[in-house]
Structures are given as structure tokens and as C-alpha cells.
Amino acid sequence: MSGSFTRSWDRVRSLLPARADFAVMARNPRRDLLAGLTVAIVALPLALGFGVSSGLGAEAGLATAVVAGALAALFGGSNLQVSGPTGAMTVVLVPIVARYGPGGVLTVGLMAGVLLIALALLKAGRYMRYIPAPVVEGFTLGIACVIGLQQVPNALGAAAPDGDTVLVVTWRAVEEFVRTPNWTAAGLALAVAAVMLLGARWRPTIPFSIVGVVAATSAAQLFHLDAAAPIGDLPSGLPAPSLAFLDLSALGSLLAPAVAVAALAALESLLSATVADGMTVGQKHDPDKELFGQGIANLAAPLFGGVPATAAIARTAVNVRSGAGSRLAALTHAAVLAVIVFAAAPLVSKIPLAALAGVLLATAIRMVEVGALRAMVRATRSDAIVLVLTAVATLALDLVYAVVIGLVVAGALALRAVANHARMDQVDFTADLPGEHSEEEHALLAEHIVAYRIDGPVFFAGAHRFLLELSEVADVRVVILRMSRITTMDATGALVLKDAVEKLNRRGIAVLASGIRPGQRRALASVGALDLLRLEGREYATTPEAIAGARAHLHRAGLLPAASATASAAAPVTAPVTEEAPR
């Protein structure tokens, strides 16, 4: 019992921050502080915008950026990661808010935190590497489309219409705008988006999102643009932590949304950490620690009224490009936003919602990397199918369902490709005949024996092809199966092989096997195929031995003269043999 407790504690301790994680913060603090300040300036309008888009308000976005941003930086597995509210998470939260209300979202965030910690303890972070690139690209494209569509009501100055999907809500907002156009809101949103997109081309290092928001807010105040609705009053500080929102009776109904939120948080955070590693030299994240950090962050954020959080790829990229080298930069980003919450809440409350919509519209556009999409679509037809299906599912269904659909389709196409690489070729077995033989005997043996070499995997995805090919063998008395080049075999493949042997045997055709590897024996034995071969004495270690056995079989059948039967024909295999080299 004590040993089990010790192992559990060791696992938890391995996920906690180590001294080395903080020692690196002292190397170049000035650079990290400047990077954190830069990220905070970029993150402010995004935190406000995603808070508004989620349905819980701008204050929820700020609380998430401060609390989750600090805790994920302390406990996470990356020195460069920046966390907070994100567009992808907002996409998931909108229907949860509509169905369960703000309290339901906070409860979902709490449950998702527990699930993320459980995933970290189970060492699930390593499985991120198995997500194919087309799924990631399709997922990102779909999220960008959803984020852009979500901004349409605020960008057009329309009251948020009712609707089950973002497509319906967008359509109704456009209809309302056509009936009663609000050109002020539309103009501000387009202007801010244009400033961000054009400014990024001109001076990529300048945070034009904050420039556009400040300019739009100043214009709205100077020219009394009442049609541009502001964010509204914000609290001057974070609320006291509370669990008042928690309704224990609703936990069962909120489990499915919590699983979706946790899955998305894990996916986006590990993706972001991988991107950050690729942008630097010498940095490598710990995926399990990252999941643990995100779990702690999502446990704490709801206590302060924050929405579920995840790592933010765009803010992490800004952090890296600004020269960050340690967690100090992400901690500084959270601290600067906390100062803004306490000191500048009255000014922030005057920001027009249309300006924030413009920021998020530009963000959505910049998420789409046309070059990467074009390359992925041109790679293979399978990659193009997976990308498009994932993007469409993200837009029409749910983000987690979209990833699942993408993985299933990618897996099915990969299985088909692997199965198509498996081959069964007829080979010239007479080249392996031992000893000296006349041309007449060679011709006689070739007339009665056929040999096949099976290459690649024999498993459920393509094993039936072998059954069809073997069943069509005609006008021979012996079939030799050379199996040393089979890379893998499952129960389905073994069963198909057994069926083929039984069908040929019923037609009076003997089947001999050579070179069965130790790894294949378990599958063959489980379905009785190995016993079938051994019962008739038809399993041999090598191909020459199988040929000698085939000649002996033909001699017993009276098809070869006695002189041509090899006296030294090898004995059949009766016990497991070592793996032979492919022949």
C-alpha cells in the first residue's frame, strides 16, 4: 500500500514546477519583462473581445487572462506559453452559455480542470503527436471561420439574435442590419480590422490591435458616436473567489460539455506548445506538465468568474517573437493585465463593441495560412479530404466532434493506404531447388507447384484480397506460402489465411508455409491456422525446406519418380523457430 502511495506521490511531484523552471527566469529578466508587456498590449483587446463573445462579458475575459495566465505560466510545461481566453474555446462556450447559463459555464470550467489534471496523471500528453497535420489545419480553418462569423452581430451593431448555430445567428444579424443599418458600428469594425491587417504588413512589430482600439474609442468619444455601443461598466478589480455558482445536481448533465472543453484545452495547448518549440532553438515543452498547468488554471479561473482557458497560439507566437526566454514573460503579461483591471477599468469600459469585433475579425483572417492550406490540399487526395471534412465539421457541428471525425477519416484512409501496400506475388521457386535437377524435373515441378511471397501487413483492412487471390489458384497440387516478409498480422488476417488453406485443401491442393516469424505465431495459433499446418506437417523454417517437402508430397502422390524425391527432405517444424531472414 505504501509503495502504491509512493509511486502516486512521485507522479504528482514530477508534474510540479522544479527549481530549474524558475532558475532560467534570472538569465535575462529585462528581455522577458519587455516581452510580457508587449504580449499584454496584444492580449488586452483579445481578452475583452473573447469575454464578450463567450456571453459572460468583458470582465470574464480579463479575469481569465489574469488568473489562468499566471497559473498556467507557473505550473505549465513550457517556458514560452501564454494562456487565457481564446477564440476556439469561445466557439465551444457559446452554446453552453445559451443552454446552462453563466453558472453552467463556470462549473464546466471547474470540471474541465479536474479532467485535465487526470489526463496529466495518466501521461496522456504524448498522444498529441498522433494528430495528423490535415486535421490540425482543417480544425484551425474551421475555428477561424466560426470566430469571424461570431463577430458579425457586434460588427454590424445588431442585437445578438437567437439561434442554435453560428450560421443562423449570423444570417439573422445580417437581416437585421439590412432592415436598420448601423453604418457607424460597421465602419468602426472595418476600420479596426483594416488597421490591424495593413499595419501588420507594414510594421509587424507594432501591436496595431491596441492602436486600432484606442483610435476607435477616441473617435467614438470625440464625435459622440452613440450608435457604437460600448463594453459598459467593468469592476475595478477581481471578485473574491467563490463557489456560489456550483450546482451539484447539474454535474451529470454538464459532464459531456466538460469533456469537450477539456479535450479542446488539451488539444490547443499542446498544439501551441509544439508551435512555440518550433519557433525557437533549445526549448522543449513537457506535454504532461502542460496539461497539469492548464488543469490548475481552469480549476482556479471559474472561482474568479473567468471562462475556461487554454494556451493561445497567437499570443504565444508574439511572446516568442518579442524575445521571451522564460516563464517571467507570461507572468508579466498577467500582471500588466491585472494592473489594467484595477487602474483603468473606467477607460476600458468605453471601448466600442464594434472595435473589439474588428480586432477578432482581423485575428480570424490572420489565423488562416493560405500557403499551408494550399500545400496540404496539393499533397495527396486523402490529406485534402481530411482537411475539408474537419473544417466543415468544425463550422457545422462541434469542435471536438470535428477533431474526432478528422481522426477517424484520417485513420481509415491511412489504413487503406497501408493495406494497399501489402502484396502477394507469385515467385520462381525453382531457383531455390536444392541439388542438381534435370530440365525435365524442373518443368514437372513448375507444373504442379506454385509459390507466393507475401509482403507487408496482413490485417483486417486488406486481408480479404489474399483470400480471393489464393482461392483462384488452379491446376496445381501444392501451394507454398513464403511468409518471412509479413510485417504484421492480426486475428482477421490469420483467420482469412486459415480459410484460404482450408478451401485449397478441400480442392485437393496442399498448402505449405515457410518462414513464419515468432511475432505471427500467436495470431495464427489463436484461430487454429498454425495447428492446421502442423497437423498435416506443412510448416517449414525456410523456403528450400518447404520446396523439399513439396517434392516429397508430389512423390507420395505418384506425380514424381522415386529418384527425384529428396532423401534429405527437411522435417516439418513442430516447435517455434527463430525468425529467418526475409527470402
NORFENHU-V35056 format. One record per helix or strand of 2 or more residues. SS is the DSSP state (hx for helix, st for strand). FROM is the first residue (numbers start at 1). TO is the last residue. If there is no record, write none. Layout:
<<SS/FROM/TO> <SS/FROM/TO>>
This chain:
<<hx/2/15> <hx/19/26> <hx/29/54> <hx/58/75> <st/83/84> <hx/87/121> <hx/124/130> <hx/133/150> <hx/152/155> <hx/166/179> <hx/183/202> <hx/208/222> <hx/248/278> <hx/287/304> <st/310/311> <hx/313/321> <hx/328/343> <hx/345/348> <hx/353/367> <hx/370/379> <hx/381/396> <hx/399/421> <st/423/427> <hx/429/432> <hx/439/448> <st/449/458> <hx/464/471> <st/478/482> <st/486/489> <hx/491/506> <st/510/514> <hx/518/526> <hx/529/535> <st/539/540> <hx/543/556> <hx/562/564>>
